[in-house]
Amino acid sequence: MRSRPPQAIEQGAVPWLLAVALATASPHAEHLPPWLSLLFGAALLWRLWLWRQRRPLPPRWCLALLVLGALAAIAWQYRSLLGRDSGVAMLVLFMALKPLEMKTRRDALVVVLLGFFLLLTHYFYSQSIPTGLWLLASCTLLTAALIRLHGGAQPLAAIVRQAGLLLLQAMPFMLILYLLFPRVSGPLWGLPQDAHAGRSGLSSEMAPGSISNLILSGAIAFRSHFAGEIPEKADLYWRGPVLDAYDGLTWRASTPAAGLPRMAPVVESRGAQNSYTSIIEAHNQRWLLALDVATSLPAGTLQAPTLEVLAREPLRARSRFSFASSVDYRANRAESAAVLQQALSLPAAINPRARALAERWKSRPPARIADAVLGMFRNEDFHYTLRPPLLGADAVDEFLFGTRRGFCEHYASAFVFLLRAAGVPARVVAGYQGGEVNPVDGYLIVRQSDAHAWAEVWLAGEGWVRYDPTAAVAPSRIEQGIVAALPEGEPLPAIVGLDADWLRQLRYRWEAANNAWNQWVLGYNPQRQRDILSRFGMPNPDWRSMSTALAVLCGVVLLLVTVWTLPRRRRVDPAQRAWQKYCAALARRGVPRAAWEGPLAFAVRVAVERPQLAEVTSEAARCYAALRYGRGDSEQLLVLQECVHRLPARWRKSA
């Protein structure tokens, strides 16, 4: 048989391939350097212009120079050609330039396959529902482009319908692979070089402005689902880092002295236990933001002497933890001397006016001193605001006796400084306060805008007792949330300030859908897979049993799809069956018909190669063309069917 020459791309298929390039690569513009995005757009526009004007493609040497120059720029931009970002940049570059040399169907297939590969790279940056929907639509477009490429010009609706049907047939296999394919620990699409990327959230340091900047973010910090009733909003204090070292401006978590034993905390619950499960977003820190204070910990975690719950490693992926907490407790009634000494330390020679005020209170009992500071905040002209004036070296003095305007970190810092100056052990606790219940799924949502700082004071016989000076200045912050506490005109994240009921309901439903997506798709880890499979009769699933089940179920689905598809095959009409029979008879006699040859063109070639068969083949081709493409009748069908028997006998013997 003759080898078929490379088949050129139809003019009408080029826009499909350009749409494939745009759909699969353009979402990466957010992560690419601007010059590469501009190059990508310019290359596609250039190819579109060449297509519309029917101009020849640029020479290979021009494309080679473009590739070399762009690769050098990528290497300079990322300092390497290896890694996630540089690798994605090179794929986008190839997708931009490949259409400029696209002439044959083979070139078009390279573009489509490159598009499928580019789809996978989007999960390196985002695994959200919109990303999944976009990739599903792009996958449909890629499949439709393949249908258009191989099936020729067809109505748009027919192409899209066939692509959708093919994807629908693949859905059962996708679900089986999702359920049974052995899972790996950690994020499926994470890469080593991006595992330590910075995340928003609380820091191990607190300076004026740090939490007030964080509160402008409406991003979700974590979600919690309670087994019973949710505690009152005023009791929802979620403990993060405990900050007990102060340098005059910044509070930090102190590092325990080497060689000193780390005493385990002693927590005495005085009320009901609250059991709940938290789904915590990645924040690159160890603290797990348990409800203050935790009495039962998840496996693999520990409770620090300062009462926060810590993971063994920083939280670099969204994770699920189960806790039990008591909001009415006593903690560390017997505290070590080293911890108490740390809770009294202050830098020398700063804030003299605050020290003088605290000196006058030293004769009072510690609890009375704390009440006196709260009374000052409550009764005097202090204001709660996200826009406090800047403070100088004596920050506490300037705040207490000058500006009197601040956010929670200002009040917690000043409170702890006054208590320490009066000889009472105290420390700052950073975390979150409050939360909003989503009525759709029942989860309590805590956002970055709920970030908060409060104080803890150690009282003899009581242990560490929470004091929240912000509640003395703006009680509505604790009882109702940040929106109620701030004066009109203060900046807020848009999602927190939504007042329209329909917008709130839409947000609730969207966040509930995201929560389900996070738990059942992104959070489908080995443990959850074992839990699900155990409900289906696989109590101890391992890779062998899962592989066996995977093979059996895929075979069953394949059989069902085959049974469903076979009756739907288009029946061959009698004219086509007769023509195929005639062509098969000629093929046995050494004159095969190529798949791309039409009946009349085939008859012309047969007349040249086998003149003895010219008459009968020409008659068979005319009858078939009339029946297939014209208005042939039953007499022409009979003639076509008889043509096989009219082949010369000597040709039958020589075959």
Stockholm file with secondary structure:
# STOCKHOLM 1.0

chainA/1-655         MRSRPPQAIEQGAVPWLLAVALATASPHAEHLPPWLSLLFGAALLWRLWLWRQRRPLPPRWCLALLVLGALAAIAWQYRSLLGRDSGVAMLVLFMALKPLEMKTRRDALVVVLLGFFLLLTHYFYSQSIPTGLWLLASCTLLTAALIRLHGGAQPLAAIVRQAGLLLLQAMPFMLILYLLFPRVSGPLWGLPQDAHAGRSGLSSEMAPGSISNLILSGAIAFRSHFAGEIPEKADLYWRGPVLDAYDGLTWRASTPAAGLPRMAPVVESRGAQNSYTSIIEAHNQRWLLALDVATSLPAGTLQAPTLEVLAREPLRARSRFSFASSVDYRANRAESAAVLQQALSLPAAINPRARALAERWKSRPPARIADAVLGMFRNEDFHYTLRPPLLGADAVDEFLFGTRRGFCEHYASAFVFLLRAAGVPARVVAGYQGGEVNPVDGYLIVRQSDAHAWAEVWLAGEGWVRYDPTAAVAPSRIEQGIVAALPEGEPLPAIVGLDADWLRQLRYRWEAANNAWNQWVLGYNPQRQRDILSRFGMPNPDWRSMSTALAVLCGVVLLLVTVWTLPRRRRVDPAQRAWQKYCAALARRGVPRAAWEGPLAFAVRVAVERPQLAEVTSEAARCYAALRYGRGDSEQLLVLQECVHRLPARWRKSA
#=GR chainA/1-655 SS CCCCCCCBCCGGGHHHHHHHHHHHHGGGGGTSCHHHHHHHHHHHHHHHHHHHHTCCCCCHHHHHHHHHHHHHHHHHHHSCSCSHHHHHHHHHHHHHHGGGGCCBHHHHHHHHHHHHHHHHHGGGTCCSHHHHHHHHHHHHHHHHHHHHHHHCSCCHHHHHHHHHHHHHHHHHHHHHHHHHSCCCSSCTTCCGGGTTCCCCSCCSEECTTHHHHHTTCCCEEEEEEESSCCCCGGGCEEEEEEECEECSSCEECCCCCTTCCCCCCCEEECSCCEEEEEEECCCSSSBCCCBSSEEECCTTEEECTTSCEEESSCCCSCEEEEEEECSSEEECSSCCHHHHHHTTCCCTTCCHHHHHHHHHHTTSCHHHHHHHHHHHHHHSSCEECSCCCCCCSSHHHHIIIIICEECHHHHHHHHHHHHHHTTCCEEEEEEEECCEECTTTCCEEEEGGGEEEEEEEEETTTEEEEECHHHHHCHHHHHTCHHHHSCTTCCCCTTTSCCCHHHHHHHHHHHHHHHHHIIIIITCCHHHHHHHHHHTTCSSCCHHHHHHHHHHHHHHHHHHHHHHHGGGSCCCCHHHHHHHHHHHHHHHTTCCCCTTCCHHHHHHHHHHHCGGGHHHHHHHHHHHHHHHHSCCCHHHHHHHHHHGGGSCHHHHHHC
#=GC SS_cons         CCCCCCCBCCGGGHHHHHHHHHHHHGGGGGTSCHHHHHHHHHHHHHHHHHHHHTCCCCCHHHHHHHHHHHHHHHHHHHSCSCSHHHHHHHHHHHHHHGGGGCCBHHHHHHHHHHHHHHHHHGGGTCCSHHHHHHHHHHHHHHHHHHHHHHHCSCCHHHHHHHHHHHHHHHHHHHHHHHHHSCCCSSCTTCCGGGTTCCCCSCCSEECTTHHHHHTTCCCEEEEEEESSCCCCGGGCEEEEEEECEECSSCEECCCCCTTCCCCCCCEEECSCCEEEEEEECCCSSSBCCCBSSEEECCTTEEECTTSCEEESSCCCSCEEEEEEECSSEEECSSCCHHHHHHTTCCCTTCCHHHHHHHHHHTTSCHHHHHHHHHHHHHHSSCEECSCCCCCCSSHHHHIIIIICEECHHHHHHHHHHHHHHTTCCEEEEEEEECCEECTTTCCEEEEGGGEEEEEEEEETTTEEEEECHHHHHCHHHHHTCHHHHSCTTCCCCTTTSCCCHHHHHHHHHHHHHHHHHIIIIITCCHHHHHHHHHHTTCSSCCHHHHHHHHHHHHHHHHHHHHHHHGGGSCCCCHHHHHHHHHHHHHHHTTCCCCTTCCHHHHHHHHHHHCGGGHHHHHHHHHHHHHHHHSCCCHHHHHHHHHHGGGSCHHHHHHC
//
